[in-house]
Every structure is written in C-alpha cells, then in structure tokens.
C-alpha cells in the first residue's frame, strides 16, 4: 500500500496521530499498517494512539454529546455458533482492561464482553455514551483486492 509522504515522515516519531480520511481511504485498516520505519517494528496504533476521522461534506452542525463521563466497552462478542471468526481471548482481555482503566478514572462503565448481538445493541442504546470502545474484525477475500473494499461476511447477519 502506498502511504502518504507525511505519514511516512512522522512514523519514526512514535507519536499519537489523527488521520483525516475520505470515504474511499477510510475502508482500509489503518490501525494494522506495518511500520517498517520504526525502531520497534510495531504498528503506529500500538506504539502511540491513532484516531481515524472521516472527512465528509454531510454532517450535523450541532451534534448531540454525552455530558457525563461514560464509556461502553464491547469485546469478543458471542457469535452464537457462527464460526466465521475465531474466539478472541485477547479482545476479551483488552475490553476488560479498557473497562478497568476508565473505571479508575471515574467513568461510569457499561460493558458487553462475551455478549450476544441483542445485548450489545440494547446496551448501546441504554444511555448516552461519551466513549465507545468497539473493536471490529473484518473478513477479506480476493475480490477485496480487486474492488478495493471489504466484504461483509454475510448479508443476512445482523450486528
């Protein structure tokens, strides 16, 4: 993948970064980029922080915000026997750690760890959340390379 020159130049610094993306470039898993220019050889999102921000001409001028310090943490969802993705114990541990860190900082925490889809959605809509920790997993096939986009594992699967 060709990287923008400014991203390559800032890579050795190992700093937090905000990437402003258009709709087409937002499809790529930027957090998983291999960083061949760093001394540690780890993805920039692991060494520092990485936030992806979508650039769009359609947006809400005055979006609603959660005023309380709240965080909703999703991790390793229960796929109810659907075997397209493996169990991810590391995602479970990450979600538990995120919940602990925010809890110690005084945030009201909600969680859906090892939860089924209906429980995740119910929790998401149960209150206004200031922070959502919702890691994702994607499925790619050879058609992704040709069309430059990811495919959904199943059109009938509701998340």
C-alpha positions as CSV (number, residue, x, y, z in Angstrom):
1,X,0.0,0.0,0.0
2,X,1.3,3.4,-0.8
3,X,1.4,5.7,2.2
4,X,1.1,9.5,2.2
5,X,4.5,11.1,2.5
6,X,3.6,12.9,5.7
7,X,2.6,9.7,7.4
8,X,5.9,8.1,6.4
9,X,7.9,11.1,7.7
10,X,6.2,11.1,11.1
11,X,6.4,7.3,11.5
12,X,9.7,7.2,13.4
13,X,8.5,9.7,16.0
14,X,6.1,7.1,17.5
15,X,3.6,9.8,18.5
16,X,-0.2,9.9,18.7
17,X,-1.7,10.6,15.3
18,X,-5.1,11.7,13.9
19,X,-5.7,10.6,10.3
20,X,-8.3,12.5,8.4
21,X,-9.7,10.2,5.7
22,X,-12.2,10.4,2.9
23,X,-14.8,7.7,2.3
24,X,-12.6,5.6,0.0
25,X,-9.5,5.6,2.2
26,X,-11.5,5.0,5.4
27,X,-12.1,1.4,4.1
28,X,-8.5,0.4,4.8
29,X,-7.5,-1.0,8.2
30,X,-5.1,1.9,9.0
31,X,-4.5,0.6,12.6
32,X,-2.9,-2.6,11.2
33,X,-0.3,-0.9,9.0
34,X,3.1,-2.4,9.2
35,X,5.6,0.2,10.2
36,X,8.9,-0.7,8.6
37,X,10.4,2.7,9.5
38,X,10.1,2.4,13.3
39,X,12.8,1.0,15.6
40,X,10.3,-1.3,17.2
41,X,8.6,-2.6,14.1
42,X,5.1,-2.4,15.7
43,X,2.1,-0.7,14.1
44,X,1.7,3.0,14.9
45,X,-1.6,2.4,16.6
46,X,0.1,0.1,19.1
47,X,3.1,2.3,19.9
48,X,1.1,5.5,20.0
49,X,-2.5,6.4,19.7
50,X,-4.3,6.5,16.4
51,X,-7.7,8.1,15.7
52,X,-9.4,7.9,12.3
53,X,-11.6,10.8,11.4
54,X,-14.0,10.7,8.5
55,X,-14.0,13.8,6.2
56,X,-17.4,14.4,4.7
57,X,-19.5,17.2,3.3
58,X,-22.6,15.9,5.0
59,X,-22.5,16.3,8.8
60,X,-24.6,17.6,11.7
61,X,-23.7,21.2,12.6
62,X,-24.6,20.7,16.3
63,X,-24.2,17.1,17.2
64,X,-25.5,15.9,20.5
65,X,-22.9,14.9,23.0
66,X,-23.0,12.8,26.2
67,X,-22.3,15.1,29.1
68,X,-21.5,12.5,31.7
69,X,-18.2,10.6,31.8
70,X,-19.5,7.3,30.5
71,X,-17.9,4.5,28.4
72,X,-19.4,1.5,26.7
73,X,-17.0,-1.4,26.1
74,X,-17.6,-4.2,23.7
75,X,-15.2,-7.1,23.5
76,X,-15.1,-10.6,22.0
77,X,-18.8,-10.8,21.1
78,X,-20.6,-14.2,21.4
79,X,-21.3,-15.2,17.8
80,X,-23.9,-17.8,18.8
81,X,-22.2,-20.7,17.0
82,X,-21.3,-18.7,13.9
83,X,-17.8,-20.0,13.1
84,X,-16.7,-17.4,10.5
85,X,-14.5,-15.8,13.2
86,X,-12.5,-17.4,16.0
87,X,-12.9,-16.7,19.7
88,X,-10.6,-13.8,20.6
89,X,-9.5,-14.1,24.2
90,X,-7.1,-11.2,23.6
91,X,-10.0,-8.9,22.7
92,X,-11.8,-10.0,25.9
93,X,-8.7,-9.1,27.9
94,X,-8.4,-5.8,26.1
95,X,-12.0,-4.9,26.8
96,X,-11.6,-5.8,30.5
97,X,-8.5,-3.6,30.7
98,X,-10.2,-0.7,29.0
99,X,-13.2,-1.0,31.4
100,X,-10.8,-1.0,34.4
101,X,-8.8,2.0,33.2
102,X,-11.9,4.1,32.6
103,X,-13.5,2.9,35.8
104,X,-10.4,4.0,37.8
105,X,-10.6,7.4,36.1
106,X,-14.2,7.8,37.4
107,X,-16.2,6.9,34.3
108,X,-19.5,5.1,34.6
109,X,-18.8,1.9,32.6
110,X,-21.1,-0.2,30.6
111,X,-19.9,-3.4,29.0
112,X,-20.8,-6.1,26.6
113,X,-18.0,-8.6,26.9
114,X,-18.7,-12.1,25.5
115,X,-22.3,-10.8,24.9
116,X,-24.7,-11.6,22.1
117,X,-25.7,-9.1,19.4
118,X,-29.0,-8.2,21.1
119,X,-27.4,-7.5,24.4
120,X,-24.7,-5.3,22.7
121,X,-27.3,-3.3,20.9
122,X,-29.5,-2.9,24.0
123,X,-26.5,-1.7,26.0
124,X,-25.5,0.7,23.2
125,X,-29.0,2.4,23.3
126,X,-29.4,2.2,27.1
127,X,-27.9,5.7,27.7
128,X,-25.7,8.4,26.2
129,X,-22.1,7.2,26.0
130,X,-19.2,9.7,25.8
131,X,-16.8,6.9,24.7
132,X,-17.4,3.8,22.7
133,X,-14.7,1.1,22.7
134,X,-15.9,-1.2,19.9
135,X,-13.1,-3.0,18.2
136,X,-14.0,-4.6,14.9
137,X,-13.0,-7.6,12.8
138,X,-13.3,-7.8,9.1
139,X,-13.3,-10.6,6.5
140,X,-11.4,-10.1,3.3
141,X,-11.2,-12.1,0.2
142,X,-9.6,-11.8,-3.2
143,X,-12.4,-9.6,-4.5
144,X,-11.5,-7.0,-1.9
145,X,-8.1,-6.5,-3.6
146,X,-9.8,-6.1,-7.0
147,X,-12.5,-3.7,-5.8
148,X,-10.6,-2.0,-3.0
149,X,-13.2,-2.7,-0.3
150,X,-14.0,-5.2,2.4
151,X,-17.0,-7.5,2.2
152,X,-19.4,-8.3,4.9
153,X,-19.2,-11.9,6.0
154,X,-22.9,-12.5,5.4
155,X,-25.6,-10.1,4.2
156,X,-28.1,-11.9,6.5
157,X,-26.0,-11.5,9.6
158,X,-27.3,-8.6,11.7
159,X,-25.0,-6.8,14.2
